[in-house]
Amino acid sequence: MALGGPEIFHPPVKRSITIAGHQTSISLEPLFWNMLKAAADDRGLPVNALVARIDVERIAAAEPPGLATAIRLWLANDLLGKSVQAD
């Protein structure tokens, strides 16, 4: 999926994820699902494992956001970190 164009405005898609043996549903826009899959692939992890890591970081925050928000923020931070390293 290319950045830009009307396809990025697709509504959220709900998927089930298993974290620490517990199933939960997460709603993310397809763009974020694609980014999450790419980030997991870059790290050699299954998506569930990366989400579990993000969840641990989220829970440690002073005011933890919801999991979907935490994933979006983590992905944005990861993307910004890569662009800073490339500069």
DSSP file with accessible surface (Angstrom, degrees, kcal/mol):
  #  RESIDUE AA STRUCTURE BP1 BP2  ACC     N-H-->O    O-->H-N    N-H-->O    O-->H-N    TCO  KAPPA ALPHA  PHI   PSI    X-CA   Y-CA   Z-CA
    1    1 A M              0   0  114      0, 0.0     2,-0.2     0, 0.0     3,-0.0   0.000 360.0 360.0 360.0 123.0    0.0    0.0    0.0
    2    2 A A        -     0   0   68      2,-0.1     2,-0.3     1,-0.1     6,-0.1  -0.503 360.0-107.8 -80.0 149.1    1.5    3.3   -1.1
    3    3 A L  S    S+     0   0  141     -2,-0.2    -1,-0.1     4,-0.0     2,-0.1  -0.592  87.9  32.7 -73.6 139.2    1.5    6.3    1.2
    4    4 A G  S    S+     0   0   37     -2,-0.3     3,-0.2     1,-0.3     4,-0.2  -0.158  77.8  79.4  96.9 160.8   -1.0    8.9   -0.1
    5    5 A G  S >  S-     0   0   40      1,-0.2     3,-1.3     2,-0.1    -1,-0.3  -0.025  94.0 -67.4  87.4 165.8   -4.2    8.5   -2.0
    6    6 A P  G >  S+     0   0  107      0, 0.0     3,-1.8     0, 0.0    -1,-0.2   0.736 118.4  76.6 -66.3 -22.0   -7.6    7.6   -0.7
    7    7 A E  G >  S+     0   0   85      1,-0.3     3,-1.2    -3,-0.2    24,-0.2   0.768  84.0  65.4 -64.2 -22.0   -6.7    4.1    0.3
    8    8 A I  G <  S+     0   0   46     -3,-1.3    -1,-0.3     1,-0.3    23,-0.2   0.716  92.3  64.4 -71.8 -14.5   -4.9    5.4    3.4
    9    9 A F  G <  S+     0   0  159     -3,-1.8    -1,-0.3    -4,-0.2    -2,-0.2   0.202  71.1 135.8 -94.3  18.6   -8.2    6.6    4.8
   10   10 A H    <   -     0   0   92     -3,-1.2    21,-0.2     1,-0.1     3,-0.1  -0.377  61.8-107.2 -62.2 139.6   -9.7    3.0    5.1
   11   11 A P        -     0   0   83      0, 0.0    -1,-0.1     0, 0.0    17,-0.1  -0.196  49.4 -73.4 -65.6 164.1  -11.5    2.5    8.4
   12   12 A P        -     0   0   69      0, 0.0     2,-0.4     0, 0.0    17,-0.3  -0.180  41.0-145.3 -59.0 150.6  -10.0    0.4   11.1
   13   13 A V  E     -A   28   0A  45     15,-3.1    15,-2.0    -3,-0.1     2,-0.4  -0.973  12.9-135.9-118.3 129.7   -9.9   -3.4   10.8
   14   14 A K  E     +A   27   0A 142     -2,-0.4     2,-0.3    13,-0.2    13,-0.2  -0.736  28.3 172.9 -90.2 131.8  -10.3   -5.5   13.9
   15   15 A R  E     -A   26   0A 117     11,-2.4    11,-2.8    -2,-0.4     2,-0.4  -0.975  30.7-118.0-134.1 152.7   -7.9   -8.5   14.4
   16   16 A S  E     -A   25   0A  71     -2,-0.3     2,-0.4     9,-0.2     9,-0.2  -0.736  30.6-175.9 -91.6 137.1   -7.3  -10.9   17.2
   17   17 A I  E     -A   24   0A   8      7,-3.2     7,-2.7    -2,-0.4     2,-0.6  -0.980  20.0-137.3-130.3 142.3   -3.9  -10.9   18.8
   18   18 A T  E     -A   23   0A  52     -2,-0.4     2,-0.5     5,-0.2     5,-0.2  -0.904  23.0-179.5-103.5 122.5   -2.6  -13.2   21.5
   19   19 A I  E >  S-A   22   0A  17      3,-3.2     3,-2.2    -2,-0.6    30,-0.1  -0.989  71.2 -19.2-123.4 121.0   -0.5  -11.5   24.2
   20   20 A A  T 3  S-     0   0   90     -2,-0.5    -1,-0.1     1,-0.3     3,-0.1   0.880 129.4 -50.3  51.0  41.5    1.0  -13.5   27.0
   21   21 A G  T 3  S+     0   0   68      1,-0.2     2,-0.4    -3,-0.0    -1,-0.3   0.477 118.2 110.2  81.2   0.0   -1.5  -16.3   26.4
   22   22 A H  E <   -A   19   0A 141     -3,-2.2    -3,-3.2     2,-0.0     2,-0.3  -0.928  62.7-134.5-113.1 135.1   -4.5  -14.0   26.3
   23   23 A Q  E     +A   18   0A 134     -2,-0.4     2,-0.3    -5,-0.2    -5,-0.2  -0.655  30.1 168.3 -87.1 136.2   -6.5  -13.2   23.2
   24   24 A T  E     -A   17   0A  59     -7,-2.7    -7,-3.2    -2,-0.3     2,-0.4  -0.970  29.6-124.7-141.2 156.8   -7.4   -9.5   22.6
   25   25 A S  E     -A   16   0A  63     -2,-0.3     2,-0.4    -9,-0.2    -9,-0.2  -0.873  22.4-169.3-105.0 139.0   -8.9   -7.6   19.7
   26   26 A I  E     -A   15   0A   5    -11,-2.8   -11,-2.4    -2,-0.4     2,-0.6  -0.992  10.3-151.5-127.9 134.4   -7.1   -4.6   18.2
   27   27 A S  E     +A   14   0A  45     -2,-0.4     2,-0.3   -13,-0.2   -13,-0.2  -0.932  29.4 154.9-107.6 117.8   -8.6   -2.2   15.7
   28   28 A L  E     -A   13   0A   0    -15,-2.0   -15,-3.1    -2,-0.6    -2,-0.1  -0.981  46.5-103.1-136.3 151.9   -6.1   -0.5   13.4
   29   29 A E    >>  -     0   0   46     -2,-0.3     4,-2.0   -17,-0.3     3,-0.8  -0.382  40.8-109.0 -67.4 150.0   -6.3    1.1   10.0
   30   30 A P  H 3> S+     0   0   20      0, 0.0     4,-2.8     0, 0.0     5,-0.2   0.853 118.7  61.0 -53.3 -35.4   -4.7   -1.2    7.3
   31   31 A L  H 3> S+     0   0   32      1,-0.2     4,-2.3     2,-0.2     5,-0.2   0.929 107.5  44.5 -56.7 -43.4   -1.8    1.2    6.9
   32   32 A F  H <> S+     0   0   49     -3,-0.8     4,-2.7     2,-0.2    -1,-0.2   0.872 110.5  53.5 -72.4 -35.7   -0.9    0.6   10.6
   33   33 A W  H  X S+     0   0    7     -4,-2.0     4,-2.5     2,-0.2    -1,-0.2   0.930 111.3  47.5 -60.7 -42.9   -1.4   -3.2   10.2
   34   34 A N  H  X S+     0   0   74     -4,-2.8     4,-2.3     2,-0.2    -2,-0.2   0.907 113.1  47.5 -63.9 -42.8    1.1   -3.1    7.2
   35   35 A M  H  X S+     0   0   46     -4,-2.3     4,-2.6    -5,-0.2    -1,-0.2   0.895 111.5  51.1 -64.7 -39.9    3.6   -1.0    9.2
   36   36 A L  H  X S+     0   0    0     -4,-2.7     4,-2.5     2,-0.2    -2,-0.2   0.926 110.4  48.7 -64.3 -43.9    3.3   -3.3   12.2
   37   37 A K  H  X S+     0   0  106     -4,-2.5     4,-2.8     2,-0.2    -2,-0.2   0.929 112.4  48.8 -61.1 -43.9    3.9   -6.4   10.0
   38   38 A A  H  X S+     0   0   46     -4,-2.3     4,-2.6     2,-0.2    -2,-0.2   0.915 111.3  49.3 -63.8 -41.9    6.9   -4.7    8.4
   39   39 A A  H  X S+     0   0    2     -4,-2.6     4,-1.2     2,-0.2    -1,-0.2   0.906 112.5  47.9 -65.0 -40.5    8.4   -3.7   11.8
   40   40 A A  H ><>S+     0   0    0     -4,-2.5     5,-2.8     2,-0.2     3,-0.5   0.936 112.1  49.3 -64.8 -44.6    7.9   -7.2   13.1
   41   41 A D  H ><5S+     0   0   90     -4,-2.8     3,-1.3     1,-0.2    -2,-0.2   0.907 106.8  55.9 -60.7 -42.1    9.6   -8.6   10.0
   42   42 A D  H 3<5S+     0   0  107     -4,-2.6    -1,-0.2     1,-0.3    -2,-0.2   0.808 113.4  41.8 -58.5 -31.2   12.5   -6.2   10.3
   43   43 A R  T <<5S-     0   0   88     -4,-1.2    -1,-0.3    -3,-0.5    -2,-0.2   0.385 113.0-117.3 -97.3  -0.9   13.0   -7.6   13.8
   44   44 A G  T < 5S+     0   0   68     -3,-1.3    -3,-0.2    -4,-0.4    -2,-0.1   0.840  73.1 128.0  68.1  33.1   12.5  -11.2   12.9
   45   45 A L      < -     0   0   32     -5,-2.8    -1,-0.2    -6,-0.1    -2,-0.2  -0.884  64.9-111.0-119.2 152.8    9.5  -11.4   15.2
   46   46 A P     >  -     0   0   88      0, 0.0     4,-1.9     0, 0.0     3,-0.4  -0.455  37.9-112.4 -69.8 154.5    5.9  -12.6   14.8
   47   47 A V  H  > S+     0   0   32      1,-0.2     4,-2.8     2,-0.2     5,-0.2   0.909 117.9  57.4 -56.0 -42.2    3.4   -9.7   15.0
   48   48 A N  H  > S+     0   0   64      1,-0.2     4,-2.3     2,-0.2    -1,-0.2   0.890 105.7  50.0 -57.5 -40.5    2.1  -11.0   18.3
   49   49 A A  H  > S+     0   0   34     -3,-0.4     4,-2.0     2,-0.2    -1,-0.2   0.905 111.2  47.7 -67.2 -40.4    5.5  -10.9   19.9
   50   50 A L  H  X S+     0   0    2     -4,-1.9     4,-2.5     2,-0.2     5,-0.2   0.931 111.4  50.6 -66.7 -41.6    6.1   -7.3   18.8
   51   51 A V  H  X S+     0   0    0     -4,-2.8     4,-2.8     1,-0.2    -2,-0.2   0.910 108.1  53.7 -61.7 -38.8    2.7   -6.3   20.1
   52   52 A A  H  X S+     0   0   28     -4,-2.3     4,-2.1    -5,-0.2    -1,-0.2   0.916 109.1  48.4 -62.3 -40.6    3.5   -8.0   23.4
   53   53 A R  H  X S+     0   0  139     -4,-2.0     4,-2.0     2,-0.2    -1,-0.2   0.914 111.9  48.8 -63.9 -44.4    6.7   -5.9   23.6
   54   54 A I  H  X S+     0   0    4     -4,-2.5     4,-2.7     1,-0.2    -2,-0.2   0.910 109.3  53.9 -61.6 -39.8    4.8   -2.7   22.8
   55   55 A D  H  X S+     0   0   24     -4,-2.8     4,-2.8     2,-0.2    -2,-0.2   0.904 106.0  51.9 -62.9 -40.3    2.3   -3.7   25.5
   56   56 A V  H  X S+     0   0  102     -4,-2.1     4,-1.5     1,-0.2    -1,-0.2   0.934 112.4  45.6 -61.8 -45.0    5.0   -4.0   28.1
   57   57 A E  H  X S+     0   0  116     -4,-2.0     4,-0.5     1,-0.2    -2,-0.2   0.906 112.6  51.9 -63.4 -40.9    6.3   -0.6   27.3
   58   58 A R  H >< S+     0   0   60     -4,-2.7     3,-1.5     1,-0.2    -2,-0.2   0.936 107.7  50.4 -61.0 -47.5    2.8    0.8   27.3
   59   59 A I  H 3< S+     0   0  101     -4,-2.8    -1,-0.2     1,-0.3    -2,-0.2   0.829 105.5  57.8 -64.2 -29.3    2.0   -0.6   30.7
   60   60 A A  H 3< S+     0   0   85     -4,-1.5    -1,-0.3    -5,-0.2    -2,-0.2   0.627  85.3 106.0 -76.4 -12.4    5.2    0.9   32.1
   61   61 A A  S << S-     0   0   44     -3,-1.5    -3,-0.0    -4,-0.5    -4,-0.0  -0.328  81.0-121.6 -68.9 151.1    4.1    4.5   31.1
   62   62 A A  S    S+     0   0  107      1,-0.3    -1,-0.1    -2,-0.0    -4,-0.0   0.886 110.9  19.4 -59.1 -40.7    2.9    6.9   33.7
   63   63 A E  S    S-     0   0  177     -5,-0.0    -1,-0.3     0, 0.0    -3,-0.1  -0.758  91.3-149.8-130.0  84.7   -0.4    7.2   31.9
   64   64 A P        -     0   0   66      0, 0.0    -5,-0.1     0, 0.0     3,-0.1  -0.319   8.1-144.9 -62.0 129.4   -0.8    4.2   29.7
   65   65 A P        -     0   0   42      0, 0.0    -4,-0.1     0, 0.0     0, 0.0  -0.307  37.6 -75.3 -77.9 174.5   -2.8    4.8   26.5
   66   66 A G     >  -     0   0   44      1,-0.1     4,-2.7    -2,-0.1     5,-0.2  -0.267  48.7-107.2 -63.2 160.9   -5.0    2.1   25.0
   67   67 A L  H  > S+     0   0   25      1,-0.2     4,-2.5     2,-0.2     5,-0.2   0.909 117.9  50.9 -63.3 -43.1   -3.2   -0.6   23.1
   68   68 A A  H  > S+     0   0   24      1,-0.2     4,-2.3     2,-0.2    -1,-0.2   0.929 112.9  46.9 -62.1 -42.0   -4.2    0.5   19.6
   69   69 A T  H  > S+     0   0   66      1,-0.2     4,-2.8     2,-0.2     5,-0.2   0.922 110.6  52.8 -64.1 -42.8   -3.0    4.0   20.4
   70   70 A A  H  X S+     0   0    9     -4,-2.7     4,-2.8     1,-0.2    -2,-0.2   0.903 108.9  50.1 -60.3 -40.2    0.2    2.7   21.9
   71   71 A I  H  X S+     0   0    0     -4,-2.5     4,-2.7     2,-0.2    -1,-0.2   0.943 111.4  47.8 -64.5 -45.7    0.9    0.7   18.7
   72   72 A R  H  X S+     0   0   63     -4,-2.3     4,-2.4     1,-0.2    -2,-0.2   0.928 114.6  46.2 -60.2 -45.8    0.3    3.8   16.5
   73   73 A L  H  X S+     0   0  106     -4,-2.8     4,-2.7     2,-0.2    -1,-0.2   0.913 112.4  50.5 -64.6 -41.9    2.6    5.9   18.7
   74   74 A W  H  X S+     0   0   35     -4,-2.8     4,-2.8    -5,-0.2    -2,-0.2   0.922 111.1  49.0 -61.6 -44.3    5.2    3.2   18.8
   75   75 A L  H  X S+     0   0    3     -4,-2.7     4,-2.7     2,-0.2    -2,-0.2   0.912 111.7  48.4 -63.5 -42.0    5.1    2.8   15.0
   76   76 A A  H  X S+     0   0   45     -4,-2.4     4,-2.9     2,-0.2    -2,-0.2   0.934 113.4  47.5 -63.3 -44.1    5.4    6.6   14.5
   77   77 A N  H  X S+     0   0  114     -4,-2.7     4,-2.5     2,-0.2    -2,-0.2   0.909 112.3  49.8 -63.7 -41.2    8.3    6.8   16.9
   78   78 A D  H  X S+     0   0   30     -4,-2.8     4,-2.0     2,-0.2    -2,-0.2   0.931 112.2  47.8 -62.2 -44.3   10.0    3.8   15.2
   79   79 A L  H  X S+     0   0  100     -4,-2.7     4,-2.1     1,-0.2    -2,-0.2   0.924 112.5  48.6 -64.1 -42.7    9.5    5.5   11.8
   80   80 A L  H  X S+     0   0  107     -4,-2.9     4,-2.4     1,-0.2    -1,-0.2   0.895 109.0  54.2 -65.2 -38.5   10.9    8.8   13.1
   81   81 A G  H  X S+     0   0   28     -4,-2.5     4,-2.1     1,-0.2    -1,-0.2   0.894 108.6  48.7 -61.7 -39.8   13.9    7.0   14.6
   82   82 A K  H  X S+     0   0   79     -4,-2.0     4,-1.7     2,-0.2    -1,-0.2   0.900 111.3  49.1 -68.3 -37.8   14.7    5.4   11.3
   83   83 A S  H  X S+     0   0   52     -4,-2.1     4,-1.0     2,-0.2    -2,-0.2   0.881 110.9  50.5 -71.6 -32.3   14.4    8.8    9.5
   84   84 A V  H >< S+     0   0  101     -4,-2.4     3,-0.6     1,-0.2    -2,-0.2   0.926 110.2  49.9 -68.7 -40.0   16.7   10.4   12.0
   85   85 A Q  H 3< S+     0   0  162     -4,-2.1    -1,-0.2     1,-0.2    -2,-0.2   0.840 108.8  53.7 -66.5 -31.2   19.3    7.6   11.7
   86   86 A A  H 3<        0   0   85     -4,-1.7    -1,-0.2    -5,-0.1    -2,-0.2   0.732 360.0 360.0 -76.4 -20.4   19.1    8.1    7.9
   87   87 A D    <<        0   0  168     -4,-1.0    -3,-0.0    -3,-0.6    -4,-0.0  -0.257 360.0 360.0 -76.3 360.0   19.9   11.8    8.1
